[in-house]
Amino acid sequence: MLENVRDIIEGVSNSYGEDFFNKITLCLDKTIKADYTFIAWLDRDTYTSKTIALVAKGQLADNIEYSLKDTPCANVAEDSMCCYPKGVCSVFPNDQLLIDMKIEAYLGTPLHDSNHKVMGLVVALYEKPIADEQQVLTLFQVFSGRIAAEMERRAYEASLEEKVASRTQELSAALDKLTLMQTQLVESEKMAALGNLVAGISHEVNTPLGIAITTHSIMADELKKLNKQIDSESLTMKAMNSYRAAAENALSMQGDNLDRAKRLIENFKKTAVDQHQLEIENINIQQYYQKITSTLRPLLKPKKATLTIKCDDDINLATFPGVHAQIITNLISNSMRHGFSDLNEQSDNQISFNIKRKGEDIVEVCYQDNGNGLTEEAQKHVFEPFYTTAREQGGVGLGMSIIFNLITQKLAGSIEYVKKDSGACFIYCFKESKS
């Protein structure tokens, strides 16, 4: 017996996965002198069993799937070791597969996962009565734990790879959409502010993406340790559970950060689409302004600026969401470029939107920052096209002109600059749009 065990161990040394299952099935089949030997997964949902390694007449054969109904394997699936040294077909007269194969003897033992649940089975079939059933049972018991551990490791590895691949594919698709949208946005000067936004969003996405890559490295290291233990025949249930815990934690962290990156990109995409299509929609003003400003927060970080929105929560009306997105983007970009240009990073830089109803179908928005404000000369020309105080920094002077035209023409409203003791303040009104 000891010699047989040693031969099998040497035969499967330094192998895992499909190679391991094939080798150990061949070794067991040769040692126990069975006509058929196989290792199989159990599928309780379909009440079937599918082999992952099958040896017939000493040779590897194609894997098969069969129903458990009216078979001795059904008893094994219920956590019973089954041995029928002869006459198995008379005990299971409805098992047509055994009858067709002219099987006389059957021996099967369950394979348990780390939670002690039956996940598979190892079976030997004989065309003649079993000569030494105790030896076969002993060998199956000796190697069932090793087989089960490899099956569970392989299943868990496949599950991890599937989840990582799925989430990576989602992120890649979202990044592809972002790249396409970036190309479409830089088609006119009124979209120039969104160029900075793309850079900001890309920087923002790098943080969760970096964490996701780090957790992937952790999973790879844990898998390497596990494989090393398997190769050295030192794998324990404690080590397996430790691997599972580490992988689950890493997957959870990876999933959260990939979802975060995905949401950032999707919010940016929605903003970009709204600005491009300019169609009338019924929206809640407070919710929409919050969503747009959330995508613009990367623009605030270089100046450590904070942004607040005060708005009645019942302002629902038909308007052009894309127009509002362009207005918000240009206003915040102007504050960052001009309002806070001379302020150091320690300044208490603030931007606010105060939104309220002025009538049944009229809304007033007060936009204000606490930056440099406008000079007397700039106040006179602020809405004129090509007027800028930042020509040397690449300013063209179309930002506020675009805002003026969007509000007066698309939203049928008005905008004015209101002089304050500090900072810049613009108040604009717009009416509900008619389709």
N, C-alpha and C positions, 0 to 999 in steps of 0.2 A: 504493500500500500504506500509506504513512504517513498519508494522509488517511483511509483506512478505520480505521486504528488510533485516530487522534484522534477520529473520530466515535463509535467504540464507548466510548472512555474518557469522553467527554462525556456519553454516553447513560446510563452507570451511575454517574456522579459522585454522591457523598453518598447512596449507597443500600447497604443490606446486608440479609442475611436473605432472605426470600422475595421481597421487592421486587427485590433485586439479581439473583437467579437469573432472574426473569422478564425483567428489562430486558436482561441480557447475552445471554440466549437469543434474544430478539427482535432485538437488534442484530446478533448473529452471523448469524442466519437471513437478515436483510435484506441483509447485506453479501455473504454467500457464495451467495445466491440458491438456497437449498436448498428442497426441498418439505417436509421435516420436519427439525427440529433439537431436540435435547433434552440435558439434563444428568441423570444418574442415579446413585443409590447402588448399590453392589454388596453383596449379602448372600451370603457364601460358605457359610453354614450351610445355606441353602435353595437355593443355586446359582441365584439370581434377581437381577434388576435392577429397581429401582423409580425412575421418573423423579421429579424434584423441580421440573422446569420443562420444558414440552413446547410447541413451536410447530408447528402444522400449517397449511400454506398461508398463512403470514403471520400467523396468529392464535393466541393462547394457547389450549391445549386441556387437557382433564382429564388428570391424570397416570395412568400405566398401570404395571402390573407384569408382567414376562414372564420366562420361563425362559431361561437362558443356553445350554442344551443345543442343539447343532447350529447356533449362531449365530456371526456374526463378532464379536459382543460378547464371546464366550467367550475369543477370542484377545486382545482388548484387556484383559480381566480378568487375563490372564497377563502383563501389562506389555508389550504389543506395540502399536505404532501400526499400525493397519490401514487400507489404502486400496485399494478396488476401484472404479476409474473407470468400469467397465461390467461387465455380466454377473455381478453378485454372486449372483443366485439360482442360476445354474448351478454356482457354487462351493459354495453351501450349499443344496442341493435339499430338505433337510428343515426349513428355516426357513420354516414356513408363514406366519408373520406377514409376512415380506418378500414372499413370493409373493402373498398376499392384497392387500398394499398396492401391488403392481406396481412394486417398487423395482428400479432398474437399477444404481445406483451407491451405494457405502457408504464413509464415511470416519469413523473413530473414533480417539480418543486417550485414554490412561489419565490419571487424576487421582491424584496421590500425596499421602499425608499427610506429617507432619513426620518420620516414621520411614521414609520412602521406600517405604511399602507402598501398593499400589493400593487406593483406597477407592471410586472411582467412575469415570465416563467421560463424555465429551462426544462426541456423534454427530451426523453430518449424513447424511440420506438423500435420494437423488434419483431421480425417475422417468425421467430421461434421463441419458446419460453426463455425467460431470463435465467442464466446459470447462477450468477452471484448478485442478487439484488441488493444485498447489504453494502457491497463495495460501491455499486453505482450510487446508492443513496448517500453514502459517506462522501464520495467525491463531489456530488452536487451540493451537499451542505457546506463542504470546505470552500468551494469556489463561488457559491451563490452571492456571498457578501461582496466579493471583488467585482463580480459581474454587475450587481445592482448599483454599486458605487460608480462604475464607469457609465452605466446607462443614465444615471441621474446627472452626472457631470456633463455628459454629452447633451442631454436635453436642456440643462440649464444654460450651457454655452450657446446652444442654438437659439434659445429664447432671448438671451442677451444680444446676440448678433442681430436677430430680427428686429428687436426694439431699437437698437442703435441705428441700424440701417434705415428703419422707417422714419425715425426722427431726423436723421441726417438728410434723408431725401426731402422731408418737409422743409427743412431749413434751406437746403440748396434751391428748392423750387421758389421759396420766398425771396431768397437773395437774387435769383434770376429775374424775378418780377421787379425787384427793386432796381436792378441794373437797367432793365428795359425802361422803367418809369423815369429813371434819371435822365436817360437819353431824350425822352419825349419832353421832359420839363424844360430843358435848356433850349427852347425854341424861340423865345422872345425875352426882351428885357424885363417884362413884368414878372417873369418866373425866375429872375436871377437870384433873388433872395433864397429860393429853394435849393440853389446849388450849395450854399452854406449848410442848409438843413440836411442835405444828403450826407455831407461830411460828418455832421454832428450825429446823425442816426448811425452811420457806419461805426463811429467811435463808441456810441452807446451799445451797439450790438456786440462789439468786441469783448465787452466784459462778460456777459453770460456765455458767449461762445468760448471764451478762454477757459471758463470754469468747466464747461461741457467737455472740452478737450482734456483738461486735467483729470476729470473723473474717468474718462476713457482710459487714460494712462494708468490710473489706479486699478481699474478692472483688469487691464492687461497684466499688471504686475501680480495681482492676486491669482490670476489664471496660471501664470508662469510658476508660482509657488506650488499651486495645486498639482500641476503636471509633474513637477519635480518629485512631490510626495508619491504620486501614482507610480512614476517610473522606479522609485526606490522601494516600492511595496510597503510604504510607511503611512499610507492614508488612513486616518481615523475618522470616526463619525464627528468628533469634536472639530477636527480640521475642516471637514466638509461643511458643517454648520457655520463655522467662522467665515468660510468663503462665501456662503450664501448671504450672511448678514452684511459683509462688506460690499458684495455686489448689489444687494438691494438698496443700501444706503447711497451707493454711487449712482445707481440708476435713478433714484428719486431726485437727487441733486441735479443730475444731468437733464432729466425730464423737465424740472422746474425752470432751469435756465434756458433750455431750448424753447420752451413755451414762451418765456419772457422775450426772447429775441424775435420769435415769430410774431408776437403781439405788436412789438415796436415796428416791425416791418409792415404789418398789415394796416396799422393806424396811419403810417406814412403813405402807404399806397392809397388808402381811402381819401386822404387829404389831397394827394396829387390828382386822383381821378376827378374829385369834386371841382378842382380848379380848372381842369381841362375841359370837362363836359358842360359846366354851367347850365344845369337844368333845375327847374323849380321842384322843390320837395317840401313836404310838411315836416318841420323839425322843432325840437325843443331847444331854444336858444342857449339856455344855460348848459345843457348837456353837450351841445355841439361845440360851444366855445371851449369847454373844458377838454373835450377830445382833441381839438386842434392844438390848443396850447400845450397839451401833454407831449405832442410830437415835436414841439419847438423848444422844449426845455434844454436840449443840448446847446442851443444858441445862447442860453443864459449862463451856462457854467463858466466860460472864460472870465466873465465879469462878476461872478458869484451873485448874480441878480436873483431876486425872488419875485414871483408873480402871483397875484391874487385876483379872484373873480367874485364879484358880488352881483347877484342877479335874482330877480323874482323867479321862482321855480315853475310858474304857470304860464310862461311866455311861449306859447306854441303858435306857429303861423307858417304860411307858405312863403318861401323865399328862395334865393339862389345860394345854397350852401357853399359852392365853389367861390362865389364872390366874397363871402365872409372869410373864407380860408385865406384868400389873397390879401384881404385888408389886414387881417390879424398878423399874417406873416410879414408884410411890409412894415407895419407899425413897430413890431418888436425888433425887426432887423435895423430899422432906423434908430431906435433907442440904443441898441447895442453898438452901432457904428458911430453915431454922433453924440447921443445923450451921455453915454458913459465912456467916451473916448479918452478923456483926460483924468478919469477917476482911477485911483489905485484899487487893488484887489480887496483892501480892507474896508472900502466904502460900503455903506448900507444901501446898495442899489436896489430900487424897488420899481415894479411896474404893476399897474392895477387896471382892471376893467370894472366899471360900475354901470350896470345895465338895468333899466326900468322902463315901464310903459309910460307913454305920454298921451295915449288915447287908445281908442278901441283897436285900431290897426296901425299904430305908430309906436316904434321903439326907439329909445334914446340910449346911446352908448357913450360913456365918458372914459376916454383912455388917457392915462397919465403916468409919467415917470418922474423920478426925482433927480434927473441928471443935469446936464449943463443948461438945458433950455435953449431957446432961440434968441438970436440978437434981433434988434429992431429991424435991421435990414432983411434978415432971413424971414421974419414974420410977414413981411410984405410980399415975398416971392415964393413962399413955401409950397404953393400948389402949382407953380409954373413948371412946365416941362423943361428939363435940362438945367434947372437951377440946383446947384449943389455947393456945399461948403467943404466937400471932401474930394475935389477933383484929383488932387495929388495921390490920394489913396485908392483911386480907381472908381470913385463915384461918378455916375452918369447923370443923376438928377431926375430920374423918372418915377421913383418910388411913390412920393406923395402925389404926383400928378396922376399916376395910375389909380391910387386910392380915391382921389377926387372924382375921376371919371366913372369909376365903378359905382360909387355911392350915388352920384347925381343921375347917371344914365341907367344903370342896371337896377338899382334899388329905389329909384325915384325919390331920393332923399337929399340931405344936405350935410356939409361938414364945415366946421370952423375951428380956428386956433383960438384958444382961450388963454390969456396971459395970467400967469401965476407967479407967486413970489420965487418959486424955484421949480426947475424941471419944465417939461413940455406937456401940454394938455390939449387934446383934440376931442371935440364933442361932435358926434354925427348921429343923424336920425335917419331911419328908413321906414318905408311902409310895407305892408303885406303885399306880396307880388301876385298879380293876376295871371292865370294861365292863358 
